[in-house]
Amino acid sequence: MDDERSFRSRLLDGLAASIAERGYRTTTVADIVRHAHTSKRTFYSHFPDKEQCFIELLRADHEQLLAAIGTAVDPDADWRAQIRQAVMAYIEHISARPEITLSWIRELPALGAPVRDIQRSAMSGLTDLLVALSDSPGFRRGDISPVRRELAVILLGGLRELTALTVEDSRPAESILEPAVTASEALLGAERP
């Protein structure tokens, strides 16, 4: 069982390395197994195709992002400090593998209907996290109601596009810190009862 998990993990890392090297569209199964130091036979024993491997990679990346943000935010801190903590955790995560983040934003939607569920699930997970984080003691002390889901989606959609533009322009991810904090404070601060 551990060997199976190890091979699966190596294949996901192999896909991530190939995306960083060549992008998702031009990556082949041969590229994935070359980076994973394994065989096509091993690949096909774990994934039916490159698309399923990609979906699994993005699902794992999303879970890591949610965990990183959830761990970084101190619910007892001032609400503005919590926003900064969340944005900094987001930036740290995307800085580690910007190509994966860009693939999430630009490549995944191009796969069409088969991936719609993972797209919706990812946005829902981030939205739920934002709503939960804004329902903390620090936000309550600031007399701020939990953010409405619709506003959370607007905020996250804007952050996603800013992230994509930043990565595409080869600018450092840290450059989105202040705009993201400013927009978050304005939108979440507007939720005063």
C-alpha positions, 0 to 999 in steps of 0.5 A: 500500500505504501509503495502504491502511494509512493508511486502515485505521489511520484507520478503527481510530482512528475506531472508537476515537474513537467508542467513547470518545464513545458506546460500542461498542454505539451506534457506527455505521459512520457514526460511524466514518467521521465520525471517520476523515474518510472514506467508508462506501465506504472503510470497506467496502473494508477491513472487512465490518462494524463487528464486524470493525473492532472485532476488528482494533482490539482485536487491535492494542490487545492487541499494543501492550499486550504490547509496552509491558509487555515493553519496560518490564520489566527482566529483571535487576531484582529480581522485585518491581521487575519486577512494579511495572514490568509493572503500571505499563506496564499502567496507562499503556496502559489510561489512554491509552484506558480505553474501549477497555479496557472494551470488551475486557472488557465488550463483546467477550464479548457478541459470542459465539462469533465472537470466542471465538478473539480472547478466548482468544488475548489471554488466552493472549498475556498468560499467555505473557508473564507466564510468560516474565517470571517466568522471568527472572534477577531472579525466579531470584535471588529463588528464584521458579519461573516462574508456572504458567499456571493461576495466571497466568490467575487473576491476569490475570482478577482484574486484568481485573475490577478494571480494568473496575470502576475504569473503570466507576466513573470512578476513575483507573487509577493506583488499581489500582497497589498492589492489583495489585502486592500480589496479583501479589507474593503469587501469584508469591511463592508459586511458591518451590520 
